[in-house]
């Protein structure tokens, strides 16, 4: 890995923060190959099935054509699989500014992911994606000492240039030596074998699942304190992670096998640490190879944050029905969800309001494991049909272009950091 002009590798320094701040708002080229170049009925179905969702709005063309959308709709988190690079080719000065990673060698952990959806992706659509760092904050952490909270925007538009969504992620960067030392102080919790009764309870929850579907959920009939029907995901297996990748793609590395993987490894060898047979293999294998996870100070392999985010969208979209619109979702990933864990998604309505003519309901959600630990608390905002305010209108994006949304996000984080 090229560490030229990166300061102290694996150390969190003032210089690293300054280099990171100089990148704010600058579009960055997407080095990853998008999984889907077009929204297709197969791509939608593969993605929905990858997280256990057989909603006919996503999977049955005959059903979907009779909904308000008139065709198959992509699930909210389908954005993870699409998006041609919309960043302009950088000039030499910009290329130098974006060279390397200011926080190279640090442990990087996804902490928060926020979504805002402004319009759907449908069969036949193409999509554009623009990436830009919009925030960096210097924060202390009991777990990792000094940390860098880096916020990156992933902005999406359809092929016509209409804004689809904002995906806003915050990653915590900390020195690995400190995180390893602290992780050793706490005894790791590993999943224990399940009893037949526990497995029967999980199966019963799957059997009881229902979906609102075509039955309209009106805002007036929704009450504060209403609970959504729980959803269960698990016990998580390595097979589940593989199936997830079938729909999600390989969003980090590698984008393909054998020579395609080799071509990536030539450019970025640091992404392929050797396994116990001395064979270079992707860093992502910690999600399915327990030995690699333990080498990094973790108890065993674990899921992706994107999986839990998608599970939450599944629970909410089943609750709200075909005619509603999932507007916002915010997730905080606080604990690992290990292979063998079972995740229970629950939630309730915490507020109702009318904002800019939209009849909205706010939800408080959580993912909790089989021993009752909350791994991901979350909140969501849903726009519901209303007898008084009419059918759902899609929300307006903060700007009409991807570049305009970047500037809006920079203003947002400037206000947050000074308040």
HELIX and SHEET records of a PDB file:
HELIX    1   1 UNK A   14  UNK A   21  1                                   8    
HELIX    2   2 UNK A   41  UNK A   50  1                                  10    
HELIX    3   3 UNK A   56  UNK A   59  1                                   4    
HELIX    4   4 UNK A   61  UNK A   64  1                                   4    
HELIX    5   5 UNK A   76  UNK A   81  5                                   6    
HELIX    6   6 UNK A   92  UNK A   97  1                                   6    
HELIX    7   7 UNK A  176  UNK A  185  1                                  10    
HELIX    8   8 UNK A  196  UNK A  208  1                                  13    
HELIX    9   9 UNK A  219  UNK A  221  5                                   3    
HELIX   10  10 UNK A  238  UNK A  248  1                                  11    
HELIX   11  11 UNK A  259  UNK A  267  1                                   9    
HELIX   12  12 UNK A  269  UNK A  271  5                                   3    
HELIX   13  13 UNK A  283  UNK A  287  5                                   5    
HELIX   14  14 UNK A  290  UNK A  295  1                                   6    
HELIX   15  15 UNK A  305  UNK A  320  1                                  16    
HELIX   16  16 UNK A  402  UNK A  418  1                                  17    
SHEET    1   A 3 UNK A  27  UNK A  28  0                                        
SHEET    2   A 3 UNK A 127  UNK A 141 -1                                        
SHEET    3   A 3 UNK A  84  UNK A  85  1                                        
SHEET    1   B10 UNK A  27  UNK A  28  0                                        
SHEET    2   B10 UNK A 127  UNK A 141 -1                                        
SHEET    3   B10 UNK A 145  UNK A 158 -1                                        
SHEET    4   B10 UNK A 163  UNK A 174 -1                                        
SHEET    5   B10 UNK A 107  UNK A 117 -1                                        
SHEET    6   B10 UNK A 325  UNK A 333 -1                                        
SHEET    7   B10 UNK A 374  UNK A 383 -1                                        
SHEET    8   B10 UNK A 358  UNK A 368 -1                                        
SHEET    9   B10 UNK A 343  UNK A 355 -1                                        
SHEET   10   B10 UNK A 231  UNK A 233 -1                                        
END                                                                             
